[in-house]
Amino acid sequence: MVRTQIVTLTDADAVGRYLAQRIADQMQQRWEAGTRYILGCPGGRSLLPTYRHLPDVLNARGLTSGQILIVMMDDYLVGSSDALQRISYDSFASCERFGDRVIAEPLQALGLDVEVWIPEPDNPGAFDAQIDSQGPIDTFLLASGASDGHVAFNPPGTAYSAQTRVTQLAQTTREDNLHTFPEFKDIGNVPHYGVTVGPRTIAESSRELVLVVTGRDKQTAFTRLAAATDYEPSWPATIVHKGKNALIIADALANPEGD
């Protein structure tokens, strides 16, 4: 297995600029070949600088016509355990809304043709087949939970073979999500369930995996990720090491020792 590349930059904004430039390069190649670019995306904080910089990079290059498919990796579920449904689109925590408003709309404003997919709890397995029918995903962007290494809503202990499914969120994941969405106010308001892609979905449906680790609170996560060489169920974000092409991008707060 080829060793995962690690790049360390000054801060989270520099990480976002670097990754936006990289994605724009790949988009240009796909569009020049007459094909749609497929980007796998998490919600949350880690990739916000990338999502913010990407429209500016594309606009500066005059790349304002092309097709993009955004594949969101998860969403919160609410309701009774036998009748779960995705959280309201109007909720601050809706991953579907995040995909539309934060990622897609700024790209659509440039004139790009952008479609957003998100897994559904009533037939989650269909999501993998749907991706396979259009994929592979050109780049799947990833982030690691600070305290437990969750990726999407995959809790510690998730087997590599897991694909898109409904899962119960680990208590540690819910606590991390309280920091991601302080609007929850307290842990009792954080949903207990989610629909999520699995490690196998991420690794086997993608051409490239890029994991972003920024901030002082992610130092433990970076240390675990940098020490691993393969997928470790105890820290699901190590799925990055199963990528055909794998890259970890950190900032100086997460990796104070440098590369």
Summary of the structure (lengths in Angstrom):
residues: 259
radius of gyration: 17.1
end to end distance: 19.6
largest distance: 49.3
contacts: 890
relative contact order: 0.18
helix: 38%
strand: 22%
